[in-house]
Amino acid sequence: MLRRTFINAASAAAAMLALSGAAASAQETLKIGLILPMTGPFASTGRQIEAAAKLYMQQKGDTVAGKKVQLILKDDTGTADVTKRLAQELIVQEKVSVLAGFGLTPLALATAPLATQAKVPEVVMAAATSIIPEQSPYIVRSSFTAAQVTVPLAEWAAKEGLKRVVTIVSDYGPGIDVEKAFTETFTKAGGQVENLRVPLANPDFSPFLQKVADAKPDALLAFVPSGVGAQFMKQFVERGLDKSGIRFLAEGSVTDDDLLNSIGDVALGAVTSHHYSAAHDSPENKAFVEAFKKANNGMRPNFMAVGGYDGMHLIYEGLKKTNGAGGQALIDAMKGMSWTSPRGPVSIDPQTRDIIQNIYVRKVERKDGELYNVEFATIPNVKDPVKAAKSN
């Protein structure tokens, strides 16, 4: 009887230990909720960021500060309501330490109130409207802002002697930022600008391009989200605008590295400005491109990939500093962080939680049988000009 009682007690104690061990193990897992458009018109954005996040974990391991890191991928289909619901589920049910991803501005904005309420950091790896970090003290951005990459292009266009430009932008946050940044900078330099806006959903560029043809400006400045640049450029050529003497300028999303070869020769000669090109000449980028292609059946990384890769770097290094703690401690650890990215030197502005980085002016050229955005001018350490103007 005594022996049986002892064995039962020992078994119960072992079971309790196993349960407490499982609970401790669960607490030791750091979960990152990655919310991306994996289906729909912006699926290329999701595919690139997911691939970059997984590559980072493959290279750096799945343990940080002695805790296991788990990536939980959710497809928001590019819809704000779905993004918000998924973020809520990840916070409440999965108890994630970080929310990350956000392929479009409306998706990042939809999540901002939840990040604030739950005190869960939101790492924006793609969305590019200037106002995003202002919507929550828990947002930090590893991508870029539309204005940040556009002002250098407007300055270059003015120096080139261009006088009249028509802009065509998608009618949502980043497009409006591009339009405003280019127009203000170019008109200050003495140029004239006419602005046209295209609906974000199911855009037909033809009537807008006809207006450009009729206006006969020196150049067209375009911005459309990554994924629809091919359609835009093909319609530009179909209308004969490439042979009309109108120069093609664009915010770099239009000549997205992931899609550039499929756009084809219509893209040759396009001048763009952006923060990343797969052709960027640095040892860090050469290693990144090689590893990314090897891990993804030859797929070329684009600016979304580098936003995802650097976003994971922010999360990992922040968690190392906090010894695995999230919340405000993690956001504070990310502020002011600096490192050498595949895109060049970058840092997080401690005041705005936005990224400071080099911006490059590039031209689409053929290299080794493929099309690339070849950089020919560098503007170092550019802050988001919208926030810089507010602070002055």
Buried (B, 14 or more C-beta within 10 A) or exposed (E): EEEEEEEEEEEEEEEEEEEEEEEEEEEEBBBBBBBBBBEBBBBBBBBBBBBBBBBBBEEBEEEBBEBBBBBBBBBBBBBBEBBBBBBBBBBEEBBBBBBBBBBBBBBBBBBBEBBBEBBBBBBBBBBBBBBBBBBBBBBBBBBBBBBBBBBBBBBBBBEEEBBBBBBBBBBBBBBBBBBBBBBBBBBEBEBBBBBBBBEBEEBEBEEBBEEBBEBEBBBBBBBBBBBBBBBBBBBBBEBEBBEEEBBBBBBBBBBBBBBBEEBEEBBBEBBBBBBBBBBBEBEBBEEBBEBBBEBBEEBBBBBBBBBBBBBBBBBBBBBEBBEBBBBEBBBEBBBEBEEEBBBBBBBBBEEBBBBBBBBBBBBBBEEEEEBBBBBEBEBEEBBBBBBBEEEE
